[in-house]
């Protein structure tokens, strides 16, 4: 099955999963999606820059980024129509409806034209997204293609938890599997490969015994 075909199937699956979960998603995820605010603080979006969050979910991060960097322009896409309902409501409550365009699209196929833009993005963010979507490597390939030269790709997601006790790793894997989520080692390999082939300059780090990983690639 192609990545796009898998994404289409995932759209239906995620809509089923999030139809109810979207109403309490942020309340529960704050207890185990660590590092999201750290990514936002390090984003460094400048005036006039265009920033896309792929898999924006409830728009929790989008609202925080827009408030932290009021002179940048932010966009959010998600494969789930159900999540986008919650995102639109959250953006409206924050008084940011005119500033935060949202769109339904797949990580593997979006372009700036999805939002009516005719220039590549300055920054693209994946926050705990690549661990759930099908075809994460294809999603990263597409994101890199939609960045301008000198633009940056920012990722935070689950690591391999290698520095944590075995019982905790097992419990974490069991819990994440309930939400069809798993650590994706191919993500780290993709970043290492792009740095090695000269596609960009890589910065990476991990927190909490490798519970979470951060990658930032500046496009050559």
C-alpha positions as CSV (number, residue, x, y, z in Angstrom):
1,X,0.0,0.0,0.0
2,X,1.3,3.5,-0.9
3,X,1.9,6.0,1.9
4,X,-0.9,8.2,0.5
5,X,-3.3,5.2,0.5
6,X,-2.2,4.4,4.1
7,X,-2.8,8.1,5.0
8,X,-6.3,7.9,3.6
9,X,-7.0,4.8,5.7
10,X,-5.5,6.5,8.7
11,X,-7.8,9.5,8.2
12,X,-10.8,7.3,8.7
13,X,-9.1,5.5,11.6
14,X,-8.1,8.7,13.3
15,X,-11.6,10.2,12.9
16,X,-13.0,7.2,14.6
17,X,-10.4,7.3,17.4
18,X,-10.6,11.1,18.0
19,X,-14.4,11.6,17.6
20,X,-14.6,11.3,21.4
21,X,-11.0,11.6,22.5
22,X,-10.7,15.1,21.0
23,X,-12.9,16.4,23.9
24,X,-10.4,15.4,26.6
25,X,-7.2,15.0,24.5
26,X,-5.3,17.9,26.0
27,X,-6.2,17.0,29.5
28,X,-4.7,13.6,29.2
29,X,-1.7,14.2,26.8
30,X,-0.1,16.7,29.0
31,X,1.0,13.9,31.3
32,X,3.1,12.1,28.7
33,X,3.8,14.3,25.6
34,X,6.8,15.9,27.2
35,X,9.0,18.5,25.4
36,X,6.3,20.2,23.4
37,X,6.8,23.5,25.1
38,X,10.6,23.2,24.9
39,X,10.2,22.9,21.1
40,X,8.1,26.0,21.1
41,X,10.6,28.0,23.1
42,X,13.5,27.0,20.8
43,X,11.5,27.6,17.6
44,X,12.7,31.2,17.2
45,X,10.1,32.2,14.6
46,X,10.9,35.6,13.2
47,X,8.7,38.4,12.0
48,X,6.9,37.5,8.8
49,X,8.1,33.9,8.8
50,X,5.6,31.2,7.7
51,X,5.4,28.3,10.2
52,X,3.4,25.1,9.6
53,X,2.5,22.5,12.2
54,X,1.8,19.1,10.6
55,X,-0.7,17.2,12.7
56,X,-1.9,20.2,14.6
57,X,-4.5,18.2,16.5
58,X,-6.4,20.4,19.0
59,X,-4.4,23.5,18.0
60,X,-2.8,23.5,21.5
61,X,0.7,24.1,20.1
62,X,-0.5,26.5,17.4
63,X,-2.1,28.8,19.9
64,X,0.9,28.8,22.1
65,X,3.3,29.4,19.2
66,X,1.1,32.3,17.8
67,X,1.2,34.0,21.3
68,X,4.9,33.4,21.7
69,X,5.8,34.7,18.2
70,X,3.0,37.2,17.4
71,X,4.8,38.6,14.3
72,X,5.1,35.2,12.5
73,X,2.4,33.6,10.5
74,X,1.2,30.1,11.6
75,X,-0.7,27.4,9.7
76,X,-2.1,24.0,10.9
77,X,-3.0,20.9,9.0
78,X,-4.3,17.6,10.2
79,X,-5.6,14.4,8.5
80,X,-8.5,14.1,11.0
81,X,-11.6,16.1,10.3
82,X,-12.7,15.5,13.9
83,X,-9.5,17.0,15.3
84,X,-9.9,20.0,13.1
85,X,-13.3,20.7,14.6
86,X,-11.7,20.9,18.0
87,X,-8.8,22.9,16.6
88,X,-11.1,25.5,15.0
89,X,-13.1,25.9,18.3
90,X,-9.8,26.3,20.2
91,X,-8.5,28.9,17.8
92,X,-11.8,30.8,18.0
93,X,-11.7,30.8,21.8
94,X,-8.2,32.2,21.7
95,X,-9.4,35.0,19.5
96,X,-7.0,33.9,16.7
97,X,-9.3,32.7,14.0
98,X,-8.0,35.2,11.5
99,X,-4.4,34.4,12.2
100,X,-4.3,30.6,12.3
101,X,-5.6,29.0,9.0
102,X,-6.4,25.3,9.3
103,X,-6.7,22.7,6.6
104,X,-7.3,19.0,6.2
105,X,-4.4,17.4,4.3
106,X,-1.9,14.5,4.5
107,X,1.7,14.9,5.8
108,X,3.0,13.1,2.8
109,X,1.3,15.3,0.1
110,X,0.7,18.8,1.5
111,X,2.2,21.9,-0.3
112,X,2.1,25.6,0.5
113,X,-0.7,25.7,-2.0
114,X,-2.8,23.8,0.5
115,X,-3.1,27.2,2.3
116,X,-3.1,29.3,-0.9
117,X,0.6,30.2,-0.5
118,X,3.0,30.4,-3.4
119,X,6.3,30.2,-1.5
120,X,7.9,27.5,0.6
121,X,7.5,27.5,4.4
122,X,10.2,29.0,6.6
123,X,9.6,26.4,9.4
124,X,7.7,23.1,9.7
125,X,6.9,21.5,13.0
126,X,6.0,17.9,13.8
127,X,5.1,17.5,17.5
128,X,4.4,13.9,18.5
129,X,3.0,13.3,15.0
130,X,5.4,11.0,13.2
131,X,4.9,8.3,15.8
132,X,1.3,7.8,14.7
133,X,1.0,8.7,11.0
134,X,1.7,6.0,8.3
135,X,4.8,6.7,6.1
136,X,6.8,9.0,8.5
137,X,9.8,8.9,6.1
138,X,7.6,10.0,3.2
139,X,6.2,12.8,5.4
140,X,9.7,14.0,6.2
141,X,10.7,13.9,2.6
142,X,7.7,16.0,1.7
143,X,8.3,18.5,4.5
144,X,11.9,19.0,3.4
145,X,10.7,19.6,-0.1
146,X,8.2,22.3,1.1
147,X,10.9,24.2,3.0
148,X,12.8,27.2,1.6
149,X,16.6,26.9,1.6
150,X,17.7,27.9,5.1
151,X,14.3,26.9,6.5
152,X,14.1,24.6,9.5
153,X,12.3,21.3,10.2
154,X,11.5,20.8,13.9
155,X,10.5,17.5,15.5
156,X,9.8,16.3,19.0
157,X,8.5,12.7,19.5
158,X,8.9,9.6,21.5
159,X,12.5,8.2,21.8
160,X,13.6,4.7,22.4
161,X,13.6,5.2,26.2
162,X,17.0,3.4,26.3
163,X,18.0,5.2,29.5
164,X,14.9,4.2,31.4
165,X,14.2,0.9,33.3
166,X,13.0,-2.1,31.3
167,X,9.7,-2.3,33.1
168,X,9.0,1.3,32.3
169,X,9.8,0.8,28.6
170,X,7.4,-2.1,28.5
171,X,4.7,-0.2,30.2
172,X,5.1,2.8,27.9
173,X,5.0,0.6,24.8
174,X,1.8,-1.1,26.1
175,X,0.2,2.3,26.8
176,X,1.2,3.8,23.5
177,X,0.0,0.8,21.5
178,X,-3.5,1.5,22.7
179,X,-3.4,4.7,20.7
180,X,-1.6,3.1,17.7
181,X,1.6,5.0,18.6
182,X,5.1,3.7,18.7
183,X,8.7,5.0,18.7
184,X,9.8,5.2,15.0
185,X,13.6,4.6,14.7
186,X,13.4,5.4,11.0
187,X,12.8,9.0,12.0
188,X,16.2,9.4,13.6
189,X,17.8,7.5,10.8
190,X,16.2,9.8,8.3
191,X,17.7,12.9,10.0
192,X,21.1,11.3,10.2
193,X,20.9,10.5,6.5
194,X,20.0,14.0,5.5
195,X,22.8,15.4,7.5
196,X,25.2,12.9,6.0
197,X,24.2,13.6,2.4
198,X,24.4,17.4,2.8
199,X,20.7,18.1,2.7
200,X,21.0,20.1,5.9
201,X,22.6,20.8,9.2
202,X,21.3,18.7,12.1
203,X,20.9,19.4,15.8
204,X,19.5,16.7,18.0
205,X,19.1,16.0,21.7
206,X,17.1,13.8,24.0
207,X,15.4,14.2,27.4
208,X,14.3,11.9,30.2
209,X,16.5,8.9,29.5
210,X,15.7,9.2,25.8
211,X,11.9,9.3,26.6
212,X,11.7,12.1,24.0
213,X,13.9,13.1,21.1
214,X,14.3,16.5,19.4
215,X,15.6,17.0,15.8
216,X,16.1,20.3,14.0
217,X,17.3,20.3,10.4
218,X,18.3,23.5,8.7
219,X,17.9,23.0,5.0
220,X,21.0,23.5,2.9
